[in-house]
Amino acid sequence: MITIKFTFDDQPERVVQTAEHQNLLDICRKNGIGVDAPCNGNGTCGKCLVKIVDGYANKRGSQGTI
């Protein structure tokens, strides 16, 4: 299991635990963290852009995993 901390400009911080090698957008959706992703995470609209400030992401094609 890994711990992910989500920090927002206009919401309280959220911390979730999840298995490794999961899609970040799916993790958000499963934990009720709203993400504007009209292209369903395919990377074509640029709406679900995130900044990883610590750790890493293993990107594979258009669907990266953490």
PyMOL Python script that loads the backbone (N, CA, C, O; Angstrom):
from pymol import cmd

cmd.read_pdbstr("""\
ATOM      1  N   MET A   1       0.844  -1.187   0.000  1.00  0.00           N
ATOM      2  CA  MET A   1       0.000   0.000   0.000  1.00  0.00           C
ATOM      3  C   MET A   1       0.886   1.247   0.000  1.00  0.00           C
ATOM      4  O   MET A   1       1.980   1.266   0.565  1.00  0.00           O
ATOM      5  N   ILE A   2       0.371   2.276  -0.653  1.00  0.00           N
ATOM      6  CA  ILE A   2       1.050   3.564  -0.656  1.00  0.00           C
ATOM      7  C   ILE A   2       0.080   4.631  -0.151  1.00  0.00           C
ATOM      8  O   ILE A   2      -1.137   4.454  -0.198  1.00  0.00           O
ATOM      9  N   THR A   3       0.628   5.718   0.322  1.00  0.00           N
ATOM     10  CA  THR A   3      -0.168   6.838   0.804  1.00  0.00           C
ATOM     11  C   THR A   3      -0.014   7.993  -0.175  1.00  0.00           C
ATOM     12  O   THR A   3       1.098   8.342  -0.571  1.00  0.00           O
ATOM     13  N   ILE A   4      -1.135   8.578  -0.557  1.00  0.00           N
ATOM     14  CA  ILE A   4      -1.133   9.725  -1.462  1.00  0.00           C
ATOM     15  C   ILE A   4      -1.804  10.888  -0.748  1.00  0.00           C
ATOM     16  O   ILE A   4      -2.898  10.747  -0.203  1.00  0.00           O
ATOM     17  N   LYS A   5      -1.140  12.038  -0.754  1.00  0.00           N
ATOM     18  CA  LYS A   5      -1.705  13.245  -0.153  1.00  0.00           C
ATOM     19  C   LYS A   5      -2.114  14.187  -1.279  1.00  0.00           C
ATOM     20  O   LYS A   5      -1.298  14.552  -2.126  1.00  0.00           O
ATOM     21  N   PHE A   6      -3.376  14.573  -1.279  1.00  0.00           N
ATOM     22  CA  PHE A   6      -3.913  15.509  -2.260  1.00  0.00           C
ATOM     23  C   PHE A   6      -4.055  16.870  -1.594  1.00  0.00           C
ATOM     24  O   PHE A   6      -4.687  16.992  -0.544  1.00  0.00           O
ATOM     25  N   THR A   7      -3.469  17.889  -2.204  1.00  0.00           N
ATOM     26  CA  THR A   7      -3.557  19.250  -1.694  1.00  0.00           C
ATOM     27  C   THR A   7      -4.283  20.106  -2.724  1.00  0.00           C
ATOM     28  O   THR A   7      -3.936  20.105  -3.905  1.00  0.00           O
ATOM     29  N   PHE A   8      -5.293  20.836  -2.263  1.00  0.00           N
ATOM     30  CA  PHE A   8      -6.125  21.644  -3.148  1.00  0.00           C
ATOM     31  C   PHE A   8      -6.029  23.106  -2.760  1.00  0.00           C
ATOM     32  O   PHE A   8      -5.673  23.428  -1.626  1.00  0.00           O
ATOM     33  N   ASP A   9      -6.342  23.990  -3.689  1.00  0.00           N
ATOM     34  CA  ASP A   9      -6.375  25.421  -3.397  1.00  0.00           C
ATOM     35  C   ASP A   9      -7.593  25.798  -2.561  1.00  0.00           C
ATOM     36  O   ASP A   9      -7.522  26.695  -1.721  1.00  0.00           O
ATOM     37  N   ASP A  10      -8.713  25.109  -2.794  1.00  0.00           N
ATOM     38  CA  ASP A  10      -9.976  25.532  -2.193  1.00  0.00           C
ATOM     39  C   ASP A  10     -10.670  24.461  -1.357  1.00  0.00           C
ATOM     40  O   ASP A  10     -11.853  24.598  -1.043  1.00  0.00           O
ATOM     41  N   GLN A  11      -9.950  23.389  -0.988  1.00  0.00           N
ATOM     42  CA  GLN A  11     -10.530  22.304  -0.204  1.00  0.00           C
ATOM     43  C   GLN A  11      -9.515  21.841   0.835  1.00  0.00           C
ATOM     44  O   GLN A  11      -8.319  22.093   0.694  1.00  0.00           O
ATOM     45  N   PRO A  12      -9.992  21.163   1.877  1.00  0.00           N
ATOM     46  CA  PRO A  12      -9.052  20.594   2.838  1.00  0.00           C
ATOM     47  C   PRO A  12      -8.194  19.501   2.181  1.00  0.00           C
ATOM     48  O   PRO A  12      -8.612  18.858   1.217  1.00  0.00           O
ATOM     49  N   GLU A  13      -7.024  19.314   2.710  1.00  0.00           N
ATOM     50  CA  GLU A  13      -6.125  18.260   2.234  1.00  0.00           C
ATOM     51  C   GLU A  13      -6.780  16.894   2.429  1.00  0.00           C
ATOM     52  O   GLU A  13      -7.501  16.683   3.403  1.00  0.00           O
ATOM     53  N   ARG A  14      -6.529  15.974   1.507  1.00  0.00           N
ATOM     54  CA  ARG A  14      -7.052  14.602   1.601  1.00  0.00           C
ATOM     55  C   ARG A  14      -5.894  13.627   1.526  1.00  0.00           C
ATOM     56  O   ARG A  14      -4.973  13.819   0.732  1.00  0.00           O
ATOM     57  N   VAL A  15      -5.927  12.581   2.344  1.00  0.00           N
ATOM     58  CA  VAL A  15      -4.913  11.535   2.328  1.00  0.00           C
ATOM     59  C   VAL A  15      -5.626  10.211   2.100  1.00  0.00           C
ATOM     60  O   VAL A  15      -6.582   9.887   2.805  1.00  0.00           O
ATOM     61  N   VAL A  16      -5.163   9.448   1.120  1.00  0.00           N
ATOM     62  CA  VAL A  16      -5.756   8.142   0.830  1.00  0.00           C
ATOM     63  C   VAL A  16      -4.654   7.093   0.751  1.00  0.00           C
ATOM     64  O   VAL A  16      -3.504   7.391   0.429  1.00  0.00           O
ATOM     65  N   GLN A  17      -5.035   5.870   1.053  1.00  0.00           N
ATOM     66  CA  GLN A  17      -4.129   4.740   0.902  1.00  0.00           C
ATOM     67  C   GLN A  17      -4.665   3.873  -0.222  1.00  0.00           C
ATOM     68  O   GLN A  17      -5.872   3.664  -0.338  1.00  0.00           O
ATOM     69  N   THR A  18      -3.753   3.367  -1.053  1.00  0.00           N
ATOM     70  CA  THR A  18      -4.150   2.559  -2.198  1.00  0.00           C
ATOM     71  C   THR A  18      -3.035   1.586  -2.550  1.00  0.00           C
ATOM     72  O   THR A  18      -1.897   1.740  -2.104  1.00  0.00           O
ATOM     73  N   ALA A  19      -3.364   0.605  -3.335  1.00  0.00           N
ATOM     74  CA  ALA A  19      -2.354  -0.332  -3.818  1.00  0.00           C
ATOM     75  C   ALA A  19      -1.455   0.366  -4.833  1.00  0.00           C
ATOM     76  O   ALA A  19      -1.863   1.337  -5.470  1.00  0.00           O
ATOM     77  N   GLU A  20      -0.239  -0.129  -4.976  1.00  0.00           N
ATOM     78  CA  GLU A  20       0.670   0.422  -5.979  1.00  0.00           C
ATOM     79  C   GLU A  20       0.179   0.078  -7.381  1.00  0.00           C
ATOM     80  O   GLU A  20      -0.663  -0.800  -7.565  1.00  0.00           O
ATOM     81  N   HIS A  21       0.722   0.785  -8.358  1.00  0.00           N
ATOM     82  CA  HIS A  21       0.470   0.536  -9.785  1.00  0.00           C
ATOM     83  C   HIS A  21      -0.986   0.761 -10.175  1.00  0.00           C
ATOM     84  O   HIS A  21      -1.539   0.020 -10.987  1.00  0.00           O
ATOM     85  N   GLN A  22      -1.611   1.797  -9.588  1.00  0.00           N
ATOM     86  CA  GLN A  22      -2.976   2.162  -9.923  1.00  0.00           C
ATOM     87  C   GLN A  22      -2.975   3.473 -10.697  1.00  0.00           C
ATOM     88  O   GLN A  22      -2.059   4.283 -10.551  1.00  0.00           O
ATOM     89  N   ASN A  23      -3.976   3.680 -11.500  1.00  0.00           N
ATOM     90  CA  ASN A  23      -4.145   4.915 -12.259  1.00  0.00           C
ATOM     91  C   ASN A  23      -4.626   6.017 -11.313  1.00  0.00           C
ATOM     92  O   ASN A  23      -5.591   5.821 -10.573  1.00  0.00           O
ATOM     93  N   LEU A  24      -3.959   7.171 -11.334  1.00  0.00           N
ATOM     94  CA  LEU A  24      -4.282   8.250 -10.402  1.00  0.00           C
ATOM     95  C   LEU A  24      -5.709   8.768 -10.574  1.00  0.00           C
ATOM     96  O   LEU A  24      -6.375   9.069  -9.583  1.00  0.00           O
ATOM     97  N   LEU A  25      -6.182   8.877 -11.792  1.00  0.00           N
ATOM     98  CA  LEU A  25      -7.554   9.332 -12.018  1.00  0.00           C
ATOM     99  C   LEU A  25      -8.549   8.339 -11.417  1.00  0.00           C
ATOM    100  O   LEU A  25      -9.542   8.748 -10.815  1.00  0.00           O
ATOM    101  N   ASP A  26      -8.294   7.048 -11.575  1.00  0.00           N
ATOM    102  CA  ASP A  26      -9.166   6.031 -10.976  1.00  0.00           C
ATOM    103  C   ASP A  26      -9.145   6.112  -9.451  1.00  0.00           C
ATOM    104  O   ASP A  26     -10.183   5.961  -8.807  1.00  0.00           O
ATOM    105  N   ILE A  27      -7.969   6.349  -8.874  1.00  0.00           N
ATOM    106  CA  ILE A  27      -7.856   6.488  -7.421  1.00  0.00           C
ATOM    107  C   ILE A  27      -8.702   7.666  -6.947  1.00  0.00           C
ATOM    108  O   ILE A  27      -9.423   7.559  -5.955  1.00  0.00           O
ATOM    109  N   CYS A  28      -8.613   8.778  -7.650  1.00  0.00           N
ATOM    110  CA  CYS A  28      -9.419   9.950  -7.293  1.00  0.00           C
ATOM    111  C   CYS A  28     -10.901   9.624  -7.342  1.00  0.00           C
ATOM    112  O   CYS A  28     -11.637   9.924  -6.402  1.00  0.00           O
ATOM    113  N   ARG A  29     -11.329   9.027  -8.403  1.00  0.00           N
ATOM    114  CA  ARG A  29     -12.752   8.699  -8.562  1.00  0.00           C
ATOM    115  C   ARG A  29     -13.232   7.744  -7.475  1.00  0.00           C
ATOM    116  O   ARG A  29     -14.323   7.932  -6.935  1.00  0.00           O
ATOM    117  N   LYS A  30     -12.445   6.726  -7.144  1.00  0.00           N
ATOM    118  CA  LYS A  30     -12.827   5.750  -6.119  1.00  0.00           C
ATOM    119  C   LYS A  30     -12.904   6.370  -4.732  1.00  0.00           C
ATOM    120  O   LYS A  30     -13.600   5.853  -3.858  1.00  0.00           O
ATOM    121  N   ASN A  31     -12.191   7.478  -4.525  1.00  0.00           N
ATOM    122  CA  ASN A  31     -12.153   8.113  -3.213  1.00  0.00           C
ATOM    123  C   ASN A  31     -12.955   9.409  -3.150  1.00  0.00           C
ATOM    124  O   ASN A  31     -12.812  10.187  -2.206  1.00  0.00           O
ATOM    125  N   GLY A  32     -13.790   9.639  -4.147  1.00  0.00           N
ATOM    126  CA  GLY A  32     -14.667  10.801  -4.137  1.00  0.00           C
ATOM    127  C   GLY A  32     -13.960  12.128  -4.318  1.00  0.00           C
ATOM    128  O   GLY A  32     -14.461  13.168  -3.892  1.00  0.00           O
ATOM    129  N   ILE A  33     -12.789  12.095  -4.954  1.00  0.00           N
ATOM    130  CA  ILE A  33     -12.049  13.317  -5.231  1.00  0.00           C
ATOM    131  C   ILE A  33     -12.378  13.736  -6.654  1.00  0.00           C
ATOM    132  O   ILE A  33     -11.969  13.083  -7.615  1.00  0.00           O
ATOM    133  N   GLY A  34     -13.111  14.819  -6.781  1.00  0.00           N
ATOM    134  CA  GLY A  34     -13.566  15.262  -8.096  1.00  0.00           C
ATOM    135  C   GLY A  34     -12.428  15.774  -8.961  1.00  0.00           C
ATOM    136  O   GLY A  34     -11.649  16.629  -8.539  1.00  0.00           O
ATOM    137  N   VAL A  35     -12.339  15.250 -10.161  1.00  0.00           N
ATOM    138  CA  VAL A  35     -11.337  15.685 -11.131  1.00  0.00           C
ATOM    139  C   VAL A  35     -12.055  15.965 -12.446  1.00  0.00           C
ATOM    140  O   VAL A  35     -12.763  15.104 -12.968  1.00  0.00           O
ATOM    141  N   ASP A  36     -11.872  17.160 -12.974  1.00  0.00           N
ATOM    142  CA  ASP A  36     -12.466  17.524 -14.257  1.00  0.00           C
ATOM    143  C   ASP A  36     -11.665  16.837 -15.357  1.00  0.00           C
ATOM    144  O   ASP A  36     -10.545  17.250 -15.657  1.00  0.00           O
ATOM    145  N   ALA A  37     -12.228  15.795 -15.958  1.00  0.00           N
ATOM    146  CA  ALA A  37     -11.520  15.011 -16.972  1.00  0.00           C
ATOM    147  C   ALA A  37     -12.456  14.659 -18.129  1.00  0.00           C
ATOM    148  O   ALA A  37     -12.821  13.495 -18.293  1.00  0.00           O
ATOM    149  N   PRO A  38     -12.852  15.660 -18.937  1.00  0.00           N
ATOM    150  CA  PRO A  38     -13.779  15.411 -20.042  1.00  0.00           C
ATOM    151  C   PRO A  38     -13.291  14.357 -21.034  1.00  0.00           C
ATOM    152  O   PRO A  38     -14.101  13.674 -21.661  1.00  0.00           O
ATOM    153  N   CYS A  39     -11.969  14.221 -21.181  1.00  0.00           N
ATOM    154  CA  CYS A  39     -11.439  13.236 -22.136  1.00  0.00           C
ATOM    155  C   CYS A  39     -11.211  11.881 -21.471  1.00  0.00           C
ATOM    156  O   CYS A  39     -10.621  10.983 -22.072  1.00  0.00           O
ATOM    157  N   ASN A  40     -11.686  11.731 -20.211  1.00  0.00           N
ATOM    158  CA  ASN A  40     -11.574  10.483 -19.466  1.00  0.00           C
ATOM    159  C   ASN A  40     -10.123  10.088 -19.196  1.00  0.00           C
ATOM    160  O   ASN A  40      -9.803   8.900 -19.154  1.00  0.00           O
ATOM    161  N   GLY A  41      -9.254  11.062 -19.014  1.00  0.00           N
ATOM    162  CA  GLY A  41      -7.861  10.787 -18.679  1.00  0.00           C
ATOM    163  C   GLY A  41      -6.975  10.396 -19.838  1.00  0.00           C
ATOM    164  O   GLY A  41      -5.893   9.847 -19.631  1.00  0.00           O
ATOM    165  N   ASN A  42      -7.411  10.666 -21.048  1.00  0.00           N
ATOM    166  CA  ASN A  42      -6.609  10.312 -22.225  1.00  0.00           C
ATOM    167  C   ASN A  42      -5.525  11.343 -22.550  1.00  0.00           C
ATOM    168  O   ASN A  42      -4.717  11.127 -23.453  1.00  0.00           O
ATOM    169  N   GLY A  43      -5.505  12.451 -21.825  1.00  0.00           N
ATOM    170  CA  GLY A  43      -4.462  13.455 -22.015  1.00  0.00           C
ATOM    171  C   GLY A  43      -4.662  14.383 -23.193  1.00  0.00           C
ATOM    172  O   GLY A  43      -3.707  15.009 -23.654  1.00  0.00           O
ATOM    173  N   THR A  44      -5.890  14.485 -23.691  1.00  0.00           N
ATOM    174  CA  THR A  44      -6.133  15.327 -24.859  1.00  0.00           C
ATOM    175  C   THR A  44      -6.710  16.701 -24.515  1.00  0.00           C
ATOM    176  O   THR A  44      -6.599  17.629 -25.316  1.00  0.00           O
ATOM    177  N   CYS A  45      -7.324  16.847 -23.334  1.00  0.00           N
ATOM    178  CA  CYS A  45      -7.949  18.133 -23.012  1.00  0.00           C
ATOM    179  C   CYS A  45      -7.116  18.978 -22.044  1.00  0.00           C
ATOM    180  O   CYS A  45      -7.275  20.198 -22.013  1.00  0.00           O
ATOM    181  N   GLY A  46      -6.247  18.369 -21.266  1.00  0.00           N
ATOM    182  CA  GLY A  46      -5.414  19.100 -20.321  1.00  0.00           C
ATOM    183  C   GLY A  46      -6.107  19.523 -19.043  1.00  0.00           C
ATOM    184  O   GLY A  46      -5.523  20.270 -18.259  1.00  0.00           O
ATOM    185  N   LYS A  47      -7.323  19.077 -18.803  1.00  0.00           N
ATOM    186  CA  LYS A  47      -8.080  19.488 -17.619  1.00  0.00           C
ATOM    187  C   LYS A  47      -7.627  18.787 -16.339  1.00  0.00           C
ATOM    188  O   LYS A  47      -7.675  19.392 -15.268  1.00  0.00           O
ATOM    189  N   CYS A  48      -7.195  17.550 -16.418  1.00  0.00           N
ATOM    190  CA  CYS A  48      -6.865  16.779 -15.211  1.00  0.00           C
ATOM    191  C   CYS A  48      -5.369  16.812 -14.897  1.00  0.00           C
ATOM    192  O   CYS A  48      -4.840  15.870 -14.307  1.00  0.00           O
ATOM    193  N   LEU A  49      -4.698  17.870 -15.281  1.00  0.00           N
ATOM    194  CA  LEU A  49      -3.274  18.030 -15.025  1.00  0.00           C
ATOM    195  C   LEU A  49      -3.008  18.042 -13.523  1.00  0.00           C
ATOM    196  O   LEU A  49      -3.680  18.753 -12.777  1.00  0.00           O
ATOM    197  N   VAL A  50      -2.028  17.256 -13.081  1.00  0.00           N
ATOM    198  CA  VAL A  50      -1.641  17.227 -11.676  1.00  0.00           C
ATOM    199  C   VAL A  50      -0.153  17.518 -11.558  1.00  0.00           C
ATOM    200  O   VAL A  50       0.603  17.357 -12.516  1.00  0.00           O
ATOM    201  N   LYS A  51       0.251  17.943 -10.385  1.00  0.00           N
ATOM    202  CA  LYS A  51       1.661  18.195 -10.118  1.00  0.00           C
ATOM    203  C   LYS A  51       2.102  17.229  -9.025  1.00  0.00           C
ATOM    204  O   LYS A  51       1.538  17.227  -7.931  1.00  0.00           O
ATOM    205  N   ILE A  52       3.104  16.413  -9.316  1.00  0.00           N
ATOM    206  CA  ILE A  52       3.651  15.491  -8.329  1.00  0.00           C
ATOM    207  C   ILE A  52       4.812  16.213  -7.660  1.00  0.00           C
ATOM    208  O   ILE A  52       5.816  16.511  -8.307  1.00  0.00           O
ATOM    209  N   VAL A  53       4.676  16.496  -6.363  1.00  0.00           N
ATOM    210  CA  VAL A  53       5.705  17.269  -5.668  1.00  0.00           C
ATOM    211  C   VAL A  53       6.683  16.395  -4.895  1.00  0.00           C
ATOM    212  O   VAL A  53       7.741  16.875  -4.488  1.00  0.00           O
ATOM    213  N   ASP A  54       6.357  15.134  -4.685  1.00  0.00           N
ATOM    214  CA  ASP A  54       7.250  14.213  -4.002  1.00  0.00           C
ATOM    215  C   ASP A  54       6.917  12.809  -4.473  1.00  0.00           C
ATOM    216  O   ASP A  54       5.743  12.472  -4.626  1.00  0.00           O
ATOM    217  N   GLY A  55       7.919  11.995  -4.702  1.00  0.00           N
ATOM    218  CA  GLY A  55       7.688  10.652  -5.201  1.00  0.00           C
ATOM    219  C   GLY A  55       7.832  10.625  -6.706  1.00  0.00           C
ATOM    220  O   GLY A  55       8.555  11.436  -7.285  1.00  0.00           O
ATOM    221  N   TYR A  56       7.142   9.690  -7.339  1.00  0.00           N
ATOM    222  CA  TYR A  56       7.278   9.539  -8.782  1.00  0.00           C
ATOM    223  C   TYR A  56       6.015   8.921  -9.365  1.00  0.00           C
ATOM    224  O   TYR A  56       5.174   8.389  -8.640  1.00  0.00           O
ATOM    225  N   ALA A  57       5.897   9.000 -10.667  1.00  0.00           N
ATOM    226  CA  ALA A  57       4.828   8.328 -11.408  1.00  0.00           C
ATOM    227  C   ALA A  57       5.481   7.533 -12.516  1.00  0.00           C
ATOM    228  O   ALA A  57       6.407   8.010 -13.172  1.00  0.00           O
ATOM    229  N   ASN A  58       5.006   6.337 -12.722  1.00  0.00           N
ATOM    230  CA  ASN A  58       5.498   5.485 -13.793  1.00  0.00           C
ATOM    231  C   ASN A  58       4.546   5.656 -14.962  1.00  0.00           C
ATOM    232  O   ASN A  58       3.457   5.082 -14.961  1.00  0.00           O
ATOM    233  N   LYS A  59       4.936   6.429 -15.951  1.00  0.00           N
ATOM    234  CA  LYS A  59       4.049   6.738 -17.070  1.00  0.00           C
ATOM    235  C   LYS A  59       4.204   5.704 -18.171  1.00  0.00           C
ATOM    236  O   LYS A  59       5.309   5.432 -18.641  1.00  0.00           O
ATOM    237  N   ARG A  60       3.090   5.141 -18.569  1.00  0.00           N
ATOM    238  CA  ARG A  60       3.054   4.165 -19.662  1.00  0.00           C
ATOM    239  C   ARG A  60       2.020   4.630 -20.675  1.00  0.00           C
ATOM    240  O   ARG A  60       0.820   4.479 -20.447  1.00  0.00           O
ATOM    241  N   GLY A  61       2.465   5.187 -21.777  1.00  0.00           N
ATOM    242  CA  GLY A  61       1.526   5.678 -22.785  1.00  0.00           C
ATOM    243  C   GLY A  61       0.703   6.814 -22.221  1.00  0.00           C
ATOM    244  O   GLY A  61       1.218   7.634 -21.460  1.00  0.00           O
ATOM    245  N   SER A  62      -0.562   6.876 -22.581  1.00  0.00           N
ATOM    246  CA  SER A  62      -1.416   7.957 -22.095  1.00  0.00           C
ATOM    247  C   SER A  62      -1.964   7.670 -20.704  1.00  0.00           C
ATOM    248  O   SER A  62      -2.486   8.574 -20.053  1.00  0.00           O
ATOM    249  N   GLN A  63      -1.855   6.439 -20.239  1.00  0.00           N
ATOM    250  CA  GLN A  63      -2.363   6.071 -18.924  1.00  0.00           C
ATOM    251  C   GLN A  63      -1.200   5.757 -17.999  1.00  0.00           C
ATOM    252  O   GLN A  63      -0.668   4.647 -18.027  1.00  0.00           O
ATOM    253  N   GLY A  64      -0.802   6.713 -17.187  1.00  0.00           N
ATOM    254  CA  GLY A  64       0.287   6.491 -16.244  1.00  0.00           C
ATOM    255  C   GLY A  64      -0.220   5.816 -14.984  1.00  0.00           C
ATOM    256  O   GLY A  64      -1.419   5.833 -14.702  1.00  0.00           O
ATOM    257  N   THR A  65       0.691   5.221 -14.225  1.00  0.00           N
ATOM    258  CA  THR A  65       0.342   4.604 -12.954  1.00  0.00           C
ATOM    259  C   THR A  65       1.250   5.145 -11.873  1.00  0.00           C
ATOM    260  O   THR A  65       2.337   5.654 -12.146  1.00  0.00           O
ATOM    261  N   ILE A  66       0.785   5.026 -10.631  1.00  0.00           N
ATOM    262  CA  ILE A  66       1.633   5.437  -9.517  1.00  0.00           C
ATOM    263  C   ILE A  66       1.922   4.252  -8.638  1.00  0.00           C
ATOM    264  O   ILE A  66       2.625   4.383  -7.636  1.00  0.00           O
TER     265      ILE A  66
END
""", "prot")
cmd.dss("prot")
cmd.show_as("cartoon", "prot")
cmd.util.cbc("prot")
cmd.orient("prot")
